[in-house]
Amino acid sequence: MKKSLYILLFSVSFLLIGKRSQAQDYPVAVGIKFGAYESGPSVKYFMDKNTALEGILGIRNHGLVVTGLYEIHQEAFSVDNLKFYYGFGAHIGSVSNYKRIGGDDEFYNGKQILLGADGVLGLEYKIPEAPIAISLDLNPRVELARGPFFDIAPGLGLKYTF
């Protein structure tokens, strides 16, 4: 937990280092997000040059989770095509035969609902001259339906931009 807190604080410092982005490189992207708990298709839509909505359909062992995020993007480290982003959202889903990693290692038989609040903090690089973006982020979340408990999961995204 202490290590996760340090990673989160270090990542928040990107906010202070980056300057506001002048324009976004693409309006829409579709791809796949690989996470510690769920992996699945995602779509990102920019409402303006700095704000985006992202939806993720997370498929996990014995379950499905839908996550929606509101994200703010900024230029990172004065590097072309590298963006720092942060935001918040929520998730809802269902799992069966669920074992929580860490904490008290609870095991549930039958279906369980997942409902909670999410955050996102990451970096995204749009490859110049190619319709591909790669992202690496941390996803802190609070699970409310089966908790409350808090965790931070890393994520890797590969997107096709257009």
Secondary structure, 3 states (H helix, E strand, C coil): CHHHHHHHHHHHHHHHHCECCCCCCCCEEEEEEEECCCEEEEEEEECCCCEEEEEEEEEECCEEEEEEEEEEEEECCCCCCEEEEEEEEEEEEEEEEEECCCCCCCEEEEEEEEEEEEEEEEEEEECCCCCEEEEEEEEEEEECCCCCEEEEEEEEEEEEEC
